[in-house]
């Protein structure tokens, strides 16, 4: 009788695959202070990466 161990699908370890790309950005201390001040005003207190994503989205959708 064949082993059933081979029939069980094993889950992959690590982070799931996502359609994204990492971006490294240098910011002045003043810019980081402004970013931190902005994110502290948000109800859910996003981390810096999420705050940057939100601000980029706001900037890209703003009317000119």
PDBQT receptor file of N, H, CA, C and O in Angstrom, charges set to zero:
ATOM      1  N   UNK A   1       0.844  -1.166   0.000  1.00  0.00    +0.000 N 
ATOM      2  CA  UNK A   1       0.000   0.000   0.000  1.00  0.00    +0.000 C 
ATOM      3  C   UNK A   1       0.903   1.248   0.000  1.00  0.00    +0.000 C 
ATOM      4  O   UNK A   1       1.825   1.333   0.812  1.00  0.00    +0.000 OA
ATOM      5  N   UNK A   2       0.647   2.235  -0.915  1.00  0.00    +0.000 N 
ATOM      6  H   UNK A   2      -0.101   2.166  -1.575  1.00  0.00    +0.000 HD
ATOM      7  CA  UNK A   2       1.497   3.431  -0.982  1.00  0.00    +0.000 C 
ATOM      8  C   UNK A   2       1.300   4.333   0.224  1.00  0.00    +0.000 C 
ATOM      9  O   UNK A   2       0.234   4.366   0.838  1.00  0.00    +0.000 OA
ATOM     10  N   UNK A   3       2.349   5.056   0.539  1.00  0.00    +0.000 N 
ATOM     11  H   UNK A   3       3.215   5.029   0.040  1.00  0.00    +0.000 HD
ATOM     12  CA  UNK A   3       2.312   5.952   1.680  1.00  0.00    +0.000 C 
ATOM     13  C   UNK A   3       1.438   7.171   1.378  1.00  0.00    +0.000 C 
ATOM     14  O   UNK A   3       1.475   7.691   0.263  1.00  0.00    +0.000 OA
ATOM     15  N   UNK A   4       0.664   7.626   2.340  1.00  0.00    +0.000 N 
ATOM     16  H   UNK A   4       0.634   7.203   3.246  1.00  0.00    +0.000 HD
ATOM     17  CA  UNK A   4      -0.195   8.786   2.173  1.00  0.00    +0.000 C 
ATOM     18  C   UNK A   4       0.562  10.088   2.424  1.00  0.00    +0.000 C 
ATOM     19  O   UNK A   4       0.038  11.171   2.159  1.00  0.00    +0.000 OA
ATOM     20  N   UNK A   5       1.776   9.992   2.928  1.00  0.00    +0.000 N 
ATOM     21  H   UNK A   5       2.201   9.113   3.143  1.00  0.00    +0.000 HD
ATOM     22  CA  UNK A   5       2.572  11.186   3.211  1.00  0.00    +0.000 C 
ATOM     23  C   UNK A   5       2.805  11.984   1.933  1.00  0.00    +0.000 C 
ATOM     24  O   UNK A   5       2.783  13.214   1.963  1.00  0.00    +0.000 OA
ATOM     25  N   UNK A   6       3.024  11.316   0.831  1.00  0.00    +0.000 N 
ATOM     26  H   UNK A   6       3.042  10.316   0.806  1.00  0.00    +0.000 HD
ATOM     27  CA  UNK A   6       3.279  11.994  -0.438  1.00  0.00    +0.000 C 
ATOM     28  C   UNK A   6       2.035  12.693  -0.975  1.00  0.00    +0.000 C 
ATOM     29  O   UNK A   6       2.154  13.594  -1.804  1.00  0.00    +0.000 OA
ATOM     30  N   UNK A   7       0.859  12.304  -0.529  1.00  0.00    +0.000 N 
ATOM     31  H   UNK A   7       0.763  11.571   0.145  1.00  0.00    +0.000 HD
ATOM     32  CA  UNK A   7      -0.390  12.895  -1.006  1.00  0.00    +0.000 C 
ATOM     33  C   UNK A   7      -0.721  14.210  -0.308  1.00  0.00    +0.000 C 
ATOM     34  O   UNK A   7      -1.565  14.964  -0.794  1.00  0.00    +0.000 OA
ATOM     35  N   UNK A   8      -0.084  14.499   0.809  1.00  0.00    +0.000 N 
ATOM     36  H   UNK A   8       0.601  13.887   1.203  1.00  0.00    +0.000 HD
ATOM     37  CA  UNK A   8      -0.373  15.704   1.573  1.00  0.00    +0.000 C 
ATOM     38  C   UNK A   8       0.437  16.858   1.000  1.00  0.00    +0.000 C 
ATOM     39  O   UNK A   8       1.655  16.759   0.852  1.00  0.00    +0.000 OA
ATOM     40  N   UNK A   9      -0.254  17.963   0.675  1.00  0.00    +0.000 N 
ATOM     41  H   UNK A   9      -1.243  18.043   0.795  1.00  0.00    +0.000 HD
ATOM     42  CA  UNK A   9       0.450  19.135   0.154  1.00  0.00    +0.000 C 
ATOM     43  C   UNK A   9       1.063  19.894   1.320  1.00  0.00    +0.000 C 
ATOM     44  O   UNK A   9       0.397  20.183   2.315  1.00  0.00    +0.000 OA
ATOM     45  N   UNK A  10       2.321  20.204   1.180  1.00  0.00    +0.000 N 
ATOM     46  H   UNK A  10       2.862  19.970   0.372  1.00  0.00    +0.000 HD
ATOM     47  CA  UNK A  10       3.015  20.955   2.213  1.00  0.00    +0.000 C 
ATOM     48  C   UNK A  10       2.923  22.434   1.886  1.00  0.00    +0.000 C 
ATOM     49  O   UNK A  10       3.070  22.838   0.732  1.00  0.00    +0.000 OA
ATOM     50  N   UNK A  11       2.677  23.244   2.918  1.00  0.00    +0.000 N 
ATOM     51  H   UNK A  11       2.557  22.916   3.855  1.00  0.00    +0.000 HD
ATOM     52  CA  UNK A  11       2.637  24.682   2.697  1.00  0.00    +0.000 C 
ATOM     53  C   UNK A  11       4.066  25.205   2.601  1.00  0.00    +0.000 C 
ATOM     54  O   UNK A  11       4.976  24.704   3.261  1.00  0.00    +0.000 OA
ATOM     55  N   UNK A  12       4.238  26.223   1.763  1.00  0.00    +0.000 N 
ATOM     56  H   UNK A  12       3.499  26.630   1.227  1.00  0.00    +0.000 HD
ATOM     57  CA  UNK A  12       5.563  26.808   1.605  1.00  0.00    +0.000 C 
ATOM     58  C   UNK A  12       5.858  27.699   2.794  1.00  0.00    +0.000 C 
ATOM     59  O   UNK A  12       4.952  28.303   3.368  1.00  0.00    +0.000 OA
ATOM     60  N   UNK A  13       7.115  27.780   3.158  1.00  0.00    +0.000 N 
ATOM     61  H   UNK A  13       7.851  27.289   2.691  1.00  0.00    +0.000 HD
ATOM     62  CA  UNK A  13       7.540  28.634   4.260  1.00  0.00    +0.000 C 
ATOM     63  C   UNK A  13       7.831  30.030   3.743  1.00  0.00    +0.000 C 
ATOM     64  O   UNK A  13       8.066  30.232   2.552  1.00  0.00    +0.000 OA
ATOM     65  N   UNK A  14       7.811  30.976   4.643  1.00  0.00    +0.000 N 
ATOM     66  H   UNK A  14       7.620  30.812   5.611  1.00  0.00    +0.000 HD
ATOM     67  CA  UNK A  14       8.192  32.333   4.294  1.00  0.00    +0.000 C 
ATOM     68  C   UNK A  14       6.996  33.194   3.900  1.00  0.00    +0.000 C 
ATOM     69  O   UNK A  14       5.839  32.800   4.046  1.00  0.00    +0.000 OA
ATOM     70  N   UNK A  15       7.318  34.380   3.396  1.00  0.00    +0.000 N 
ATOM     71  H   UNK A  15       8.258  34.700   3.278  1.00  0.00    +0.000 HD
ATOM     72  CA  UNK A  15       6.286  35.338   3.028  1.00  0.00    +0.000 C 
ATOM     73  C   UNK A  15       5.613  34.922   1.730  1.00  0.00    +0.000 C 
ATOM     74  O   UNK A  15       6.257  34.349   0.851  1.00  0.00    +0.000 OA
ATOM     75  N   UNK A  16       4.327  35.204   1.604  1.00  0.00    +0.000 N 
ATOM     76  H   UNK A  16       3.804  35.669   2.317  1.00  0.00    +0.000 HD
ATOM     77  CA  UNK A  16       3.652  34.892   0.345  1.00  0.00    +0.000 C 
ATOM     78  C   UNK A  16       4.137  35.823  -0.771  1.00  0.00    +0.000 C 
ATOM     79  O   UNK A  16       4.578  36.942  -0.509  1.00  0.00    +0.000 OA
ATOM     80  N   UNK A  17       4.052  35.359  -1.985  1.00  0.00    +0.000 N 
ATOM     81  H   UNK A  17       3.693  34.450  -2.198  1.00  0.00    +0.000 HD
ATOM     82  CA  UNK A  17       4.452  36.144  -3.138  1.00  0.00    +0.000 C 
ATOM     83  C   UNK A  17       3.456  37.273  -3.364  1.00  0.00    +0.000 C 
ATOM     84  O   UNK A  17       2.245  37.064  -3.299  1.00  0.00    +0.000 OA
ATOM     85  N   UNK A  18       3.966  38.461  -3.628  1.00  0.00    +0.000 N 
ATOM     86  H   UNK A  18       4.950  38.631  -3.681  1.00  0.00    +0.000 HD
ATOM     87  CA  UNK A  18       3.102  39.607  -3.919  1.00  0.00    +0.000 C 
ATOM     88  C   UNK A  18       3.641  40.325  -5.152  1.00  0.00    +0.000 C 
ATOM     89  O   UNK A  18       4.830  40.246  -5.462  1.00  0.00    +0.000 OA
ATOM     90  N   UNK A  19       2.758  41.018  -5.843  1.00  0.00    +0.000 N 
ATOM     91  H   UNK A  19       1.792  41.081  -5.592  1.00  0.00    +0.000 HD
ATOM     92  CA  UNK A  19       3.146  41.802  -7.005  1.00  0.00    +0.000 C 
ATOM     93  C   UNK A  19       3.605  43.165  -6.522  1.00  0.00    +0.000 C 
ATOM     94  O   UNK A  19       2.825  44.116  -6.534  1.00  0.00    +0.000 OA
ATOM     95  N   UNK A  20       4.839  43.276  -6.102  1.00  0.00    +0.000 N 
ATOM     96  H   UNK A  20       5.473  42.503  -6.092  1.00  0.00    +0.000 HD
ATOM     97  CA  UNK A  20       5.368  44.538  -5.615  1.00  0.00    +0.000 C 
ATOM     98  C   UNK A  20       6.880  44.557  -5.768  1.00  0.00    +0.000 C 
ATOM     99  O   UNK A  20       7.504  43.551  -6.107  1.00  0.00    +0.000 OA
ATOM    100  N   UNK A  21       7.446  45.714  -5.511  1.00  0.00    +0.000 N 
ATOM    101  H   UNK A  21       6.939  46.531  -5.235  1.00  0.00    +0.000 HD
ATOM    102  CA  UNK A  21       8.883  45.877  -5.596  1.00  0.00    +0.000 C 
ATOM    103  C   UNK A  21       9.328  46.789  -4.463  1.00  0.00    +0.000 C 
ATOM    104  O   UNK A  21       8.689  47.808  -4.197  1.00  0.00    +0.000 OA
ATOM    105  N   UNK A  22      10.401  46.438  -3.804  1.00  0.00    +0.000 N 
ATOM    106  H   UNK A  22      10.920  45.610  -4.019  1.00  0.00    +0.000 HD
ATOM    107  CA  UNK A  22      10.920  47.242  -2.704  1.00  0.00    +0.000 C 
ATOM    108  C   UNK A  22      11.588  48.499  -3.256  1.00  0.00    +0.000 C 
ATOM    109  O   UNK A  22      12.252  48.461  -4.292  1.00  0.00    +0.000 OA
ATOM    110  N   UNK A  23      11.400  49.617  -2.544  1.00  0.00    +0.000 N 
ATOM    111  H   UNK A  23      10.860  49.648  -1.703  1.00  0.00    +0.000 HD
ATOM    112  CA  UNK A  23      12.006  50.887  -2.923  1.00  0.00    +0.000 C 
ATOM    113  C   UNK A  23      12.679  51.463  -1.686  1.00  0.00    +0.000 C 
ATOM    114  O   UNK A  23      12.056  51.585  -0.632  1.00  0.00    +0.000 OA
ATOM    115  N   UNK A  24      13.951  51.814  -1.820  1.00  0.00    +0.000 N 
ATOM    116  H   UNK A  24      14.457  51.714  -2.676  1.00  0.00    +0.000 HD
ATOM    117  CA  UNK A  24      14.679  52.424  -0.721  1.00  0.00    +0.000 C 
ATOM    118  C   UNK A  24      14.735  53.926  -0.958  1.00  0.00    +0.000 C 
ATOM    119  O   UNK A  24      15.093  54.379  -2.045  1.00  0.00    +0.000 OA
ATOM    120  N   UNK A  25      14.381  54.691   0.063  1.00  0.00    +0.000 N 
ATOM    121  H   UNK A  25      14.091  54.323   0.946  1.00  0.00    +0.000 HD
ATOM    122  CA  UNK A  25      14.331  56.149  -0.067  1.00  0.00    +0.000 C 
ATOM    123  C   UNK A  25      15.076  56.778   1.103  1.00  0.00    +0.000 C 
ATOM    124  O   UNK A  25      14.888  56.377   2.251  1.00  0.00    +0.000 OA
ATOM    125  N   UNK A  26      15.916  57.756   0.813  1.00  0.00    +0.000 N 
ATOM    126  H   UNK A  26      16.069  58.081  -0.121  1.00  0.00    +0.000 HD
ATOM    127  CA  UNK A  26      16.563  58.537   1.868  1.00  0.00    +0.000 C 
ATOM    128  C   UNK A  26      15.732  59.790   2.079  1.00  0.00    +0.000 C 
ATOM    129  O   UNK A  26      15.288  60.427   1.124  1.00  0.00    +0.000 OA
ATOM    130  N   UNK A  27      15.528  60.136   3.345  1.00  0.00    +0.000 N 
ATOM    131  H   UNK A  27      15.888  59.618   4.122  1.00  0.00    +0.000 HD
ATOM    132  CA  UNK A  27      14.759  61.327   3.677  1.00  0.00    +0.000 C 
ATOM    133  C   UNK A  27      15.509  62.127   4.734  1.00  0.00    +0.000 C 
ATOM    134  O   UNK A  27      16.190  61.563   5.590  1.00  0.00    +0.000 OA
ATOM    135  N   UNK A  28      15.375  63.439   4.663  1.00  0.00    +0.000 N 
ATOM    136  H   UNK A  28      14.822  63.898   3.968  1.00  0.00    +0.000 HD
ATOM    137  CA  UNK A  28      16.007  64.290   5.672  1.00  0.00    +0.000 C 
ATOM    138  C   UNK A  28      15.319  64.073   7.019  1.00  0.00    +0.000 C 
ATOM    139  O   UNK A  28      14.212  63.538   7.082  1.00  0.00    +0.000 OA
ATOM    140  N   UNK A  29      15.974  64.486   8.072  1.00  0.00    +0.000 N 
ATOM    141  H   UNK A  29      16.873  64.920   8.021  1.00  0.00    +0.000 HD
ATOM    142  CA  UNK A  29      15.376  64.367   9.406  1.00  0.00    +0.000 C 
ATOM    143  C   UNK A  29      14.092  65.194   9.496  1.00  0.00    +0.000 C 
ATOM    144  O   UNK A  29      13.122  64.779  10.130  1.00  0.00    +0.000 OA
ATOM    145  N   UNK A  30      14.094  66.361   8.859  1.00  0.00    +0.000 N 
ATOM    146  H   UNK A  30      14.882  66.698   8.343  1.00  0.00    +0.000 HD
ATOM    147  CA  UNK A  30      12.888  67.200   8.869  1.00  0.00    +0.000 C 
ATOM    148  C   UNK A  30      11.728  66.514   8.151  1.00  0.00    +0.000 C 
ATOM    149  O   UNK A  30      10.591  66.555   8.622  1.00  0.00    +0.000 OA
ATOM    150  N   UNK A  31      12.015  65.884   7.009  1.00  0.00    +0.000 N 
ATOM    151  H   UNK A  31      12.938  65.851   6.626  1.00  0.00    +0.000 HD
ATOM    152  CA  UNK A  31      10.970  65.180   6.260  1.00  0.00    +0.000 C 
ATOM    153  C   UNK A  31      10.431  64.005   7.070  1.00  0.00    +0.000 C 
ATOM    154  O   UNK A  31       9.226  63.753   7.072  1.00  0.00    +0.000 OA
ATOM    155  N   UNK A  32      11.315  63.287   7.755  1.00  0.00    +0.000 N 
ATOM    156  H   UNK A  32      12.293  63.491   7.753  1.00  0.00    +0.000 HD
ATOM    157  CA  UNK A  32      10.864  62.165   8.594  1.00  0.00    +0.000 C 
ATOM    158  C   UNK A  32      10.030  62.659   9.770  1.00  0.00    +0.000 C 
ATOM    159  O   UNK A  32       9.057  62.014  10.161  1.00  0.00    +0.000 OA
ATOM    160  N   UNK A  33      10.409  63.796  10.330  1.00  0.00    +0.000 N 
ATOM    161  H   UNK A  33      11.199  64.320  10.013  1.00  0.00    +0.000 HD
ATOM    162  CA  UNK A  33       9.622  64.363  11.431  1.00  0.00    +0.000 C 
ATOM    163  C   UNK A  33       8.226  64.732  10.945  1.00  0.00    +0.000 C 
ATOM    164  O   UNK A  33       7.238  64.474  11.632  1.00  0.00    +0.000 OA
ATOM    165  N   UNK A  34       8.142  65.342   9.747  1.00  0.00    +0.000 N 
ATOM    166  H   UNK A  34       8.945  65.552   9.189  1.00  0.00    +0.000 HD
ATOM    167  CA  UNK A  34       6.840  65.683   9.170  1.00  0.00    +0.000 C 
ATOM    168  C   UNK A  34       6.016  64.430   8.889  1.00  0.00    +0.000 C 
ATOM    169  O   UNK A  34       4.808  64.407   9.126  1.00  0.00    +0.000 OA
ATOM    170  N   UNK A  35       6.676  63.388   8.383  1.00  0.00    +0.000 N 
ATOM    171  H   UNK A  35       7.657  63.407   8.190  1.00  0.00    +0.000 HD
ATOM    172  CA  UNK A  35       5.999  62.122   8.118  1.00  0.00    +0.000 C 
ATOM    173  C   UNK A  35       5.457  61.528   9.416  1.00  0.00    +0.000 C 
ATOM    174  O   UNK A  35       4.303  61.103   9.476  1.00  0.00    +0.000 OA
ATOM    175  N   UNK A  36       6.289  61.499  10.450  1.00  0.00    +0.000 N 
ATOM    176  H   UNK A  36       7.227  61.844  10.402  1.00  0.00    +0.000 HD
ATOM    177  CA  UNK A  36       5.858  60.947  11.739  1.00  0.00    +0.000 C 
ATOM    178  C   UNK A  36       4.734  61.762  12.356  1.00  0.00    +0.000 C 
ATOM    179  O   UNK A  36       3.816  61.204  12.957  1.00  0.00    +0.000 OA
ATOM    180  N   UNK A  37       4.802  63.095  12.208  1.00  0.00    +0.000 N 
ATOM    181  H   UNK A  37       5.548  63.548  11.720  1.00  0.00    +0.000 HD
ATOM    182  CA  UNK A  37       3.717  63.944  12.714  1.00  0.00    +0.000 C 
ATOM    183  C   UNK A  37       2.418  63.626  11.989  1.00  0.00    +0.000 C 
ATOM    184  O   UNK A  37       1.364  63.535  12.618  1.00  0.00    +0.000 OA
ATOM    185  N   UNK A  38       2.482  63.454  10.665  1.00  0.00    +0.000 N 
ATOM    186  H   UNK A  38       3.338  63.528  10.153  1.00  0.00    +0.000 HD
ATOM    187  CA  UNK A  38       1.285  63.154   9.869  1.00  0.00    +0.000 C 
ATOM    188  C   UNK A  38       0.690  61.804  10.262  1.00  0.00    +0.000 C 
ATOM    189  O   UNK A  38      -0.521  61.681  10.444  1.00  0.00    +0.000 OA
ATOM    190  N   UNK A  39       1.550  60.794  10.392  1.00  0.00    +0.000 N 
ATOM    191  H   UNK A  39       2.534  60.894  10.245  1.00  0.00    +0.000 HD
ATOM    192  CA  UNK A  39       1.010  59.457  10.672  1.00  0.00    +0.000 C 
ATOM    193  C   UNK A  39       0.433  59.348  12.077  1.00  0.00    +0.000 C 
ATOM    194  O   UNK A  39      -0.477  58.550  12.303  1.00  0.00    +0.000 OA
ATOM    195  N   UNK A  40       0.948  60.142  13.040  1.00  0.00    +0.000 N 
ATOM    196  H   UNK A  40       1.687  60.790  12.856  1.00  0.00    +0.000 HD
ATOM    197  CA  UNK A  40       0.387  60.113  14.398  1.00  0.00    +0.000 C 
ATOM    198  C   UNK A  40      -1.025  60.690  14.435  1.00  0.00    +0.000 C 
ATOM    199  O   UNK A  40      -1.790  60.400  15.354  1.00  0.00    +0.000 OA
ATOM    200  N   UNK A  41      -1.372  61.504  13.442  1.00  0.00    +0.000 N 
ATOM    201  H   UNK A  41      -0.750  61.740  12.695  1.00  0.00    +0.000 HD
ATOM    202  CA  UNK A  41      -2.721  62.073  13.366  1.00  0.00    +0.000 C 
ATOM    203  C   UNK A  41      -3.732  61.094  12.768  1.00  0.00    +0.000 C 
ATOM    204  O   UNK A  41      -4.936  61.346  12.813  1.00  0.00    +0.000 OA
ATOM    205  N   UNK A  42      -3.251  59.974  12.207  1.00  0.00    +0.000 N 
ATOM    206  H   UNK A  42      -2.273  59.769  12.171  1.00  0.00    +0.000 HD
ATOM    207  CA  UNK A  42      -4.132  58.984  11.601  1.00  0.00    +0.000 C 
ATOM    208  C   UNK A  42      -4.715  58.084  12.696  1.00  0.00    +0.000 C 
ATOM    209  O   UNK A  42      -4.040  57.737  13.665  1.00  0.00    +0.000 OA
ATOM    210  N   UNK A  43      -5.964  57.724  12.516  1.00  0.00    +0.000 N 
ATOM    211  H   UNK A  43      -6.512  58.006  11.729  1.00  0.00    +0.000 HD
ATOM    212  CA  UNK A  43      -6.672  56.933  13.536  1.00  0.00    +0.000 C 
ATOM    213  C   UNK A  43      -5.998  55.588  13.819  1.00  0.00    +0.000 C 
ATOM    214  O   UNK A  43      -5.989  55.126  14.960  1.00  0.00    +0.000 OA
ATOM    215  N   UNK A  44      -5.437  54.964  12.789  1.00  0.00    +0.000 N 
ATOM    216  H   UNK A  44      -5.445  55.339  11.862  1.00  0.00    +0.000 HD
ATOM    217  CA  UNK A  44      -4.858  53.629  12.975  1.00  0.00    +0.000 C 
ATOM    218  C   UNK A  44      -3.337  53.635  13.133  1.00  0.00    +0.000 C 
ATOM    219  O   UNK A  44      -2.726  52.566  13.167  1.00  0.00    +0.000 OA
ATOM    220  N   UNK A  45      -2.713  54.807  13.231  1.00  0.00    +0.000 N 
ATOM    221  H   UNK A  45      -3.209  55.674  13.204  1.00  0.00    +0.000 HD
ATOM    222  CA  UNK A  45      -1.264  54.970  13.381  1.00  0.00    +0.000 C 
ATOM    223  C   UNK A  45      -0.489  54.012  12.472  1.00  0.00    +0.000 C 
ATOM    224  O   UNK A  45       0.089  53.031  12.940  1.00  0.00    +0.000 OA
ATOM    225  N   UNK A  46      -0.484  54.307  11.170  1.00  0.00    +0.000 N 
ATOM    226  H   UNK A  46      -0.954  55.104  10.789  1.00  0.00    +0.000 HD
ATOM    227  CA  UNK A  46       0.259  53.434  10.252  1.00  0.00    +0.000 C 
ATOM    228  C   UNK A  46       1.763  53.538  10.492  1.00  0.00    +0.000 C 
ATOM    229  O   UNK A  46       2.255  54.542  11.008  1.00  0.00    +0.000 OA
ATOM    230  N   UNK A  47       2.477  52.496  10.114  1.00  0.00    +0.000 N 
ATOM    231  H   UNK A  47       2.077  51.681   9.695  1.00  0.00    +0.000 HD
ATOM    232  CA  UNK A  47       3.932  52.548  10.167  1.00  0.00    +0.000 C 
ATOM    233  C   UNK A  47       4.444  53.470   9.073  1.00  0.00    +0.000 C 
ATOM    234  O   UNK A  47       3.676  53.925   8.224  1.00  0.00    +0.000 OA
ATOM    235  N   UNK A  48       5.722  53.739   9.094  1.00  0.00    +0.000 N 
ATOM    236  H   UNK A  48       6.345  53.369   9.783  1.00  0.00    +0.000 HD
ATOM    237  CA  UNK A  48       6.289  54.634   8.081  1.00  0.00    +0.000 C 
ATOM    238  C   UNK A  48       6.048  54.151   6.649  1.00  0.00    +0.000 C 
ATOM    239  O   UNK A  48       5.645  54.952   5.805  1.00  0.00    +0.000 OA
ATOM    240  N   UNK A  49       6.281  52.863   6.344  1.00  0.00    +0.000 N 
ATOM    241  H   UNK A  49       6.608  52.212   7.030  1.00  0.00    +0.000 HD
ATOM    242  CA  UNK A  49       6.046  52.423   4.962  1.00  0.00    +0.000 C 
ATOM    243  C   UNK A  49       4.601  52.635   4.514  1.00  0.00    +0.000 C 
ATOM    244  O   UNK A  49       4.362  53.101   3.400  1.00  0.00    +0.000 OA
ATOM    245  N   UNK A  50       3.647  52.301   5.364  1.00  0.00    +0.000 N 
ATOM    246  H   UNK A  50       3.842  51.923   6.269  1.00  0.00    +0.000 HD
ATOM    247  CA  UNK A  50       2.237  52.482   5.013  1.00  0.00    +0.000 C 
ATOM    248  C   UNK A  50       1.897  53.962   4.881  1.00  0.00    +0.000 C 
ATOM    249  O   UNK A  50       1.137  54.343   3.991  1.00  0.00    +0.000 OA
ATOM    250  N   UNK A  51       2.448  54.796   5.751  1.00  0.00    +0.000 N 
ATOM    251  H   UNK A  51       3.066  54.487   6.474  1.00  0.00    +0.000 HD
ATOM    252  CA  UNK A  51       2.208  56.237   5.665  1.00  0.00    +0.000 C 
ATOM    253  C   UNK A  51       2.737  56.784   4.341  1.00  0.00    +0.000 C 
ATOM    254  O   UNK A  51       2.079  57.604   3.701  1.00  0.00    +0.000 OA
ATOM    255  N   UNK A  52       3.911  56.338   3.932  1.00  0.00    +0.000 N 
ATOM    256  H   UNK A  52       4.446  55.672   4.452  1.00  0.00    +0.000 HD
ATOM    257  CA  UNK A  52       4.473  56.786   2.660  1.00  0.00    +0.000 C 
ATOM    258  C   UNK A  52       3.593  56.342   1.506  1.00  0.00    +0.000 C 
ATOM    259  O   UNK A  52       3.338  57.121   0.588  1.00  0.00    +0.000 OA
ATOM    260  N   UNK A  53       3.116  55.079   1.538  1.00  0.00    +0.000 N 
ATOM    261  H   UNK A  53       3.322  54.446   2.283  1.00  0.00    +0.000 HD
ATOM    262  CA  UNK A  53       2.217  54.596   0.478  1.00  0.00    +0.000 C 
ATOM    263  C   UNK A  53       0.963  55.450   0.400  1.00  0.00    +0.000 C 
ATOM    264  O   UNK A  53       0.529  55.822  -0.690  1.00  0.00    +0.000 OA
ATOM    265  N   UNK A  54       0.376  55.763   1.553  1.00  0.00    +0.000 N 
ATOM    266  H   UNK A  54       0.729  55.461   2.439  1.00  0.00    +0.000 HD
ATOM    267  CA  UNK A  54      -0.847  56.577   1.573  1.00  0.00    +0.000 C 
ATOM    268  C   UNK A  54      -0.597  57.981   1.034  1.00  0.00    +0.000 C 
ATOM    269  O   UNK A  54      -1.391  58.499   0.249  1.00  0.00    +0.000 OA
ATOM    270  N   UNK A  55       0.501  58.592   1.453  1.00  0.00    +0.000 N 
ATOM    271  H   UNK A  55       1.146  58.171   2.091  1.00  0.00    +0.000 HD
ATOM    272  CA  UNK A  55       0.791  59.947   0.999  1.00  0.00    +0.000 C 
ATOM    273  C   UNK A  55       1.102  59.986  -0.493  1.00  0.00    +0.000 C 
ATOM    274  O   UNK A  55       0.728  60.940  -1.176  1.00  0.00    +0.000 OA
ATOM    275  N   UNK A  56       1.775  58.972  -1.003  1.00  0.00    +0.000 N 
ATOM    276  H   UNK A  56       2.079  58.197  -0.449  1.00  0.00    +0.000 HD
ATOM    277  CA  UNK A  56       2.020  58.907  -2.442  1.00  0.00    +0.000 C 
ATOM    278  C   UNK A  56       0.689  58.795  -3.188  1.00  0.00    +0.000 C 
ATOM    279  O   UNK A  56       0.479  59.471  -4.195  1.00  0.00    +0.000 OA
ATOM    280  N   UNK A  57      -0.193  57.954  -2.697  1.00  0.00    +0.000 N 
ATOM    281  H   UNK A  57      -0.023  57.405  -1.879  1.00  0.00    +0.000 HD
ATOM    282  CA  UNK A  57      -1.518  57.796  -3.333  1.00  0.00    +0.000 C 
ATOM    283  C   UNK A  57      -2.288  59.113  -3.299  1.00  0.00    +0.000 C 
ATOM    284  O   UNK A  57      -2.906  59.496  -4.293  1.00  0.00    +0.000 OA
ATOM    285  N   UNK A  58      -2.255  59.797  -2.179  1.00  0.00    +0.000 N 
ATOM    286  H   UNK A  58      -1.753  59.485  -1.372  1.00  0.00    +0.000 HD
ATOM    287  CA  UNK A  58      -2.933  61.112  -2.061  1.00  0.00    +0.000 C 
ATOM    288  C   UNK A  58      -2.338  62.080  -3.082  1.00  0.00    +0.000 C 
ATOM    289  O   UNK A  58      -3.073  62.779  -3.781  1.00  0.00    +0.000 OA
ATOM    290  N   UNK A  59      -1.030  62.118  -3.166  1.00  0.00    +0.000 N 
ATOM    291  H   UNK A  59      -0.434  61.551  -2.598  1.00  0.00    +0.000 HD
ATOM    292  CA  UNK A  59      -0.369  63.016  -4.102  1.00  0.00    +0.000 C 
ATOM    293  C   UNK A  59      -0.684  62.707  -5.550  1.00  0.00    +0.000 C 
ATOM    294  O   UNK A  59      -0.853  63.616  -6.363  1.00  0.00    +0.000 OA
ATOM    295  N   UNK A  60      -0.764  61.422  -5.876  1.00  0.00    +0.000 N 
ATOM    296  H   UNK A  60      -0.627  60.684  -5.215  1.00  0.00    +0.000 HD
ATOM    297  CA  UNK A  60      -1.025  61.017  -7.263  1.00  0.00    +0.000 C 
ATOM    298  C   UNK A  60      -2.472  61.261  -7.668  1.00  0.00    +0.000 C 
ATOM    299  O   UNK A  60      -2.756  61.456  -8.850  1.00  0.00    +0.000 OA
ATOM    300  N   UNK A  61      -3.386  61.253  -6.712  1.00  0.00    +0.000 N 
ATOM    301  H   UNK A  61      -3.156  61.095  -5.752  1.00  0.00    +0.000 HD
ATOM    302  CA  UNK A  61      -4.806  61.430  -7.050  1.00  0.00    +0.000 C 
ATOM    303  C   UNK A  61      -5.277  62.868  -6.847  1.00  0.00    +0.000 C 
ATOM    304  O   UNK A  61      -6.426  63.186  -7.154  1.00  0.00    +0.000 OA
ATOM    305  N   UNK A  62      -4.410  63.737  -6.338  1.00  0.00    +0.000 N 
ATOM    306  H   UNK A  62      -3.477  63.479  -6.089  1.00  0.00    +0.000 HD
ATOM    307  CA  UNK A  62      -4.797  65.134  -6.101  1.00  0.00    +0.000 C 
ATOM    308  C   UNK A  62      -5.083  65.826  -7.426  1.00  0.00    +0.000 C 
ATOM    309  O   UNK A  62      -4.413  65.583  -8.429  1.00  0.00    +0.000 OA
ATOM    310  N   UNK A  63      -6.090  66.693  -7.412  1.00  0.00    +0.000 N 
ATOM    311  H   UNK A  63      -6.634  66.891  -6.597  1.00  0.00    +0.000 HD
ATOM    312  CA  UNK A  63      -6.406  67.479  -8.611  1.00  0.00    +0.000 C 
ATOM    313  C   UNK A  63      -5.365  68.561  -8.769  1.00  0.00    +0.000 C 
ATOM    314  O   UNK A  63      -4.899  69.144  -7.790  1.00  0.00    +0.000 OA
ATOM    315  N   UNK A  64      -5.007  68.822 -10.010  1.00  0.00    +0.000 N 
ATOM    316  H   UNK A  64      -5.386  68.348 -10.805  1.00  0.00    +0.000 HD
ATOM    317  CA  UNK A  64      -3.998  69.852 -10.281  1.00  0.00    +0.000 C 
ATOM    318  C   UNK A  64      -4.646  71.198 -10.459  1.00  0.00    +0.000 C 
ATOM    319  O   UNK A  64      -3.955  72.189 -10.694  1.00  0.00    +0.000 OA
TER     320      UNK A  64
